[in-house]
Amino acid sequence: MTTPAPSDIPPWLRRVVEPGSGDASETLSLARALRRAMTIKGEPRQAAVLVLFGGALEGDPNTPGELPADADVLLTQRASTMRQHRGQVAFPGGEVDEGDTGPIDTALREAHEETGLERSGIEPLAVLPKLFVPPSRFDVTPVIAYWRTPSEVRVVNQSETERVVRVPLAELLDPANRFQVRGSLGYQSPAFQVDGLLVWGLTGGILAGIFKAAGWELEWDHNDVRDLESSLAAVGMTL
């Protein structure tokens, strides 16, 4: 992809996409690379997700990282009838198709198919390193983008998606909505509980890394570790 000129990137997103910003998610990347080496032989399937931020072009100089008050991120909730990752909150995205020209094309195509958004209003900013997801055996490439001209979004296919929501970043960053979850096998993940949703796993890890890299993060209790199944049950979800 052609890297946008710094002057074309919203100031509050520049630290997310500048060289070295991936260091914030280094621990997540290393952990998932180790799990990949331990659990899979051969080539995993490839996928991409769209980490799409919306909000005012100009940031607020009085907030951490100049985050504007209306900043948000697009999330989906998978249908409870899906065979894998049912009911989980995720970024729009999916598996690479043969005709895709790269991860950006995959992420934009899948996001359009899932939410109905208009691709022309989205400006891709950066492609992050791949992250391995053991349950589905996918290498997932996150694509960071800015929603320069937002369009209407909706659930396009109810058999795959239950909700499509633009979640305010202020709610995700609220320390009252942040904690960690731990599964029965010891897996631990950053988590956010907002709008009746539990955001955790790969999605929670990516968001936590971006928030830290961007300088948006507020102090929260990292020692607040909750049982994953109980946390899911609190919002009407199950594993």
Secondary structure, DSSP 8 states (H G I E B T S, - for coil): -----GGGS-GGGHHHHSTTGGGGGHHHHHHHHHHHHHH--S--EEEEEEEEEES-SS--TTSGGG--TT-EEEEEEE-TT-SSSTT-EE-SEEE--TT--SHHHHHHHHHHHHH---GGGEEEEEE---EEETTTTEEEEEEEEEESS------S-TTTEEEEEEEEHHHHH-GGGEEEEE-TTS-EEEEEEETTEEE-HHHHHHHHHHHHHHT------TT-EEEHHHHHHHTT---
